[in-house]
Structures are given as C-alpha cells and as structure tokens.
C-alpha cells in the first residue's frame, strides 16, 4: 500500500490547517501526528482533517501513519511545515496487496499556482511505461528479492521539471531517502575540523547525528525593505561625519543579496488560499554597492499575479527566514523599516524573532526613525539608526563578519532545526542562534 500528502504546506502555518492525503491499499485508519503527537485520526475516506498546529510559529514535522484493522502501521508519509517547500508536489503511489509485488503505480501531483503538466512519464527499472489519462501505469511482473526503482518525471514547463524516484525491494524493502539537514555553526578557534572529526558532536532527541560534510559556500543575505527606494535614498547614511561613502560599501566576495518585499502574492488551490512572499534573484558585489542596491532594486507585479493589500512586515521577515535556510547556505536576514509605518501582519515581531532563533537565522534591524516606545514596531527591539553614516558603515561590517564566520555542517536525515543540539563531546563551536548545548 502507499500513502502520500496532497496538501501543500506553504506560508506561515499556525492554528487550524486543512490536511489531505491520498491512500491506496487495505487501510483501516490513518493517524496524523505533529511533532510526534497525535493530532487527528481518520477512520475512512475522504482522507481529510483540520489539524491544529498550535499558536506558536515554529517548524513542524507532520507524519501520517496508515493502520490496518488490527492497528498495526503498514505505511507512513511525512511532510514539513514552516520550512522550505517546493511550489509543486509530485509523488508515486503503488497499488497492490501487502507482501507481494505492486501491480501498478500512479503519479499524483499538485501545483500551488494551478499549473497543469505539459507531459508526464513513468518508468520501471529504466523501462518506459504506458500511462493512462490519470497518470497510472501497470507494472510488469517482478519479485521483491531485488531492488526496483520507479521514476516519475512531470514537465510543467521547459524550466520546471520535477522528478521523483521510488525504490523498494531487495535489502531496503521501502523507499530510500537521502535528505540532509544544514546547521550553521561558528568556530571559536578558527577553522572547523573535517567532517569525520565531528561525529558525536551533534544530536537530536538524544540521538547522535552523523556528519556528512562541512562546507562554506556562498552566503545569502535576505533583505526585507519596508521604505520605498525614494525614502531610502533620501535618508540612508545621510547624517553624521562621512569618513567614507557608505554607498560604495559592499558585502564580501561570495555573499549574495536577495530582496523580499513585504507584500505577499495570493495563490488559490481547490482547498485553500496561500499567501506567498516572492523573492528576487541574487545580487553580488559585482553588481554595485550594498546601499546602491537598497536604493534601486524594485519588484513589480507581473500580469496574472494578485498582490495582497496591506504591508505585512513581520510575516515577510518570517518568510525571509524560511527562504534563507532553503539552500543550505550561510545566512542572515536584514529588516529595514521607516519607524512609523503600519504593519498588517498576522504574526507579531516577538513571535517572528523567536521563530528566526528556532531556525537559526540571525536578524539585523535598521530603522530610519526610532519607533515610538510601546508601538508595534518597537517590539523588534534594538534597531540601528541607519541615517548615521558611521553607524551604517559599522553595521554593514557586522553583517559581513557574521556571514564570514558561519560554516554549514550537513547532518544525515531531515530534522527540525530547533531539535538539534551540541553534545558534551562537541569541541569549541557554537550553534548560530544559540549555544543549544
């Protein structure tokens, strides 16, 4: 039997959220768990439920357990909320009785923007199969003594091609996963040891996690800019003694700047409406000074897009944090505010700051005017007065130093970032966002 999530866990998810599954085989019930705790039980189709993700904004692991009539688990699927997810979901469901070779396989897919596939293909051990109109194909006779691989390819456009592999049989007996979790760390004594010297340093839920690799790679700074370009140009770095021109200041080599506007785009699916914050392409030091980029980069709404009215600063900062961890790179988020604007976010600054700490993304806040004490924007805490030239110069150096100091440790398996800790055996390193020991 097979089980897969059809729901797309996009946006910032708290409270009640609809969850839908596709289930094949002799399943008597499905149990849905959030972070290991039972959140819902479904005793038959339709395999749908509203699941409570709690009030706090945190990453979550969602598991669906398929149970037989005696209550034994016969299949499992997993998904993740408030972590990076693709706009498109592709899965392979096999059909057949437990303990025997599957008779057929079917491609299931979902696209947040409502795009339809231009073409689909399915192969079994490298041999193409004939698909019917529902993306289903009969599998040739085979046994479970050897490993078999079913591969699906779904083409939405020449630039959007998704592939999914399902391996079963042989010594594995079920799907094989090679997911990794990237953890940013800082070394207190210079260079980190090689990966094979770090085993035993990291753990999750009390279990040691094997270290696969240590890498530096490009660093990504995600910028949420509330003021428009005209206001930034007229105020940023314009006060104080100008020992140098802050507009010429650059981040370091290999550091990439991306912009995320505080206005989400709206996408509708058959089950729900999602608000997604779009992110710009990457800009490097070769494309201009940091302040110059802040003054000139714009995002225009494209034909067919719907922008949600109202500025949502805190929501955008949380979304920037998710984007920042998407590519397993060194990361930080910069928020630039006017200091007196209105924020119509669903999340508040204190909640978002805790969320960024949980996913281990440093946050820098610049303001063109100190927020009034007690105002919603004052909840961001200490903010740098970005009008003063000397202060701005020091702050850019601080961001550059933060990104330079980080290293990425890749751990085996996918884990909730807030669950990862340093063990007593760990050497002189600290986890970005907190010691976690």
C-alpha angles and dihedrals in degrees: 000000000000135000129190139171115249093183118098109220099212133151126019107321124203132143121008117001130173115247123191130184138191112224131186129181138029097331119159097182143351123222117203117206129190113201090342096309123111110252102168142357123211118198097190146339139347085063096211135120142163105241125201112227094181132244098281121086104236139136112269137197114218121197129183117202118200110212131196125220092278093052096254119142112249100167142007139198129187138199139172133231128203089016129096113296132175119250086234131052125203125179138168119226119195124207126214147085123296115271096018133086115279115258098207144002131215133198115227121187143170130192120198093212092050095247116160121222115259089206142349134200135188128194135185116211088339096311117117117240129209112251125208124216092278095054093258128136134181114242120227118247111281141150133237096236092090133045116265129190126205113194128194126192121189119189115202093163137339087272098042113060119152125198128194126186125198118192125188142152129045116062093337103054092188143041117312119224128197100179120149134200119220116215121188115220139171123219117223092202106045121261121032119240117252119277095261089059093055099062110124094026097098133050142172123202088353094304120117115241121217115236112230101182146340118222142169104199125153118327119228125213113192113203124202106192118190101177118071121249093261093057092046092049091050097047114019111105093345099123133067133028110326105219087168137357109271090199088071094052114114136189117243129285112281093024115125127203121207128179128220116187119218092239115088126211119233123233124181128209128180090263106035150354118253128199111210126186110221119222128211127236116269123277122201136196089270090066097062145287120318095247091045089058091049089055099046114031114101135178116213124194111251125221111281094023122118117209117206110236119241130051112269106190102162093045090051092051091053090048090049089055091055091049090048093060095041098092100039092247137137104276152186138164126225121199119196116191135176091223100234105052125119119251117206095183124144089222126058126228095252091053092048093048089055090047092054090049090052093052091040101241117143115228128211121189125200124183133191089204129020109254115243113265110266094017120129091251091053087067088077085077124215112014129187117244097238094187092075111085098212092047091049091051092052092046094053088050089051092054091047091050092049092053093044092052097054125094126185120231114196113213126196114259132010115287138171106264093226090056095061118098140170116253125224087257093062118116128225099316134114130205114244107251095028144348093263093190 
